[in-house]
């Protein structure tokens, strides 16, 4: 039995992409926090929070772009493989 054609990636691929965005956000937040923490002396709660926020936001956004491109490429690759059969 053949499956219906769909441009939607598999649920596993979407879950992996979601986890990758979360991991990238956490890593970016840690890097942003560490960069500000190294440069700051004294009371640095607000600057550390800003570094954490912007680091997490920018890296999660960047990884989101990469994840969308990968999921689209997987969909096109699957479409080409289905056409070859």
SULURCOR-V44345 format. One record per pair of residues at least 12 apart in sequence whose C-alpha atoms are under 10 Angstrom apart, sorted by the first residue. I is the first residue (numbers start at 0). J is the second residue. Records with the same first field share a line. If there is no record, write none. Layout:
I: J + J
This chain:
4: 77 + 78 + 81
5: 74 + 77 + 78
6: 70 + 71 + 73 + 74 + 75 + 77 + 78
7: 70 + 71 + 73 + 74
8: 70 + 71 + 72 + 73 + 74 + 75 + 77
9: 70 + 73 + 74
12: 66 + 69 + 70 + 73
13: 66 + 67 + 70
15: 66
16: 62 + 63 + 65 + 66 + 67 + 69 + 70
17: 59 + 62 + 63 + 66
19: 59 + 62 + 63 + 65 + 66
20: 55 + 58 + 59 + 60 + 61 + 62 + 63 + 64 + 65 + 66
21: 55 + 58 + 59 + 62 + 63
22: 55 + 58 + 59 + 62
23: 54 + 55 + 56 + 57 + 58 + 59 + 60 + 61 + 62 + 63
24: 51 + 52 + 53 + 54 + 55 + 56 + 57 + 58 + 59 + 60 + 61 + 62 + 63
25: 51 + 52 + 54 + 55 + 56 + 58 + 59
26: 51 + 54 + 55 + 58 + 59
27: 50 + 51 + 52 + 53 + 54 + 55 + 56 + 57 + 58 + 59
28: 47 + 48 + 49 + 50 + 51 + 52 + 53 + 54 + 55 + 56 + 57 + 58 + 59
29: 47 + 50 + 51 + 52 + 54 + 55
30: 50 + 51 + 54 + 55 + 58
31: 46 + 47 + 48 + 49 + 50 + 51 + 52 + 53 + 54 + 55 + 56 + 57 + 58
32: 44 + 46 + 47 + 48 + 49 + 50 + 51 + 52 + 53 + 54 + 55
33: 47 + 50 + 51 + 54
34: 47 + 50 + 51 + 54
35: 47 + 48 + 49 + 50 + 51
36: 48 + 50 + 51
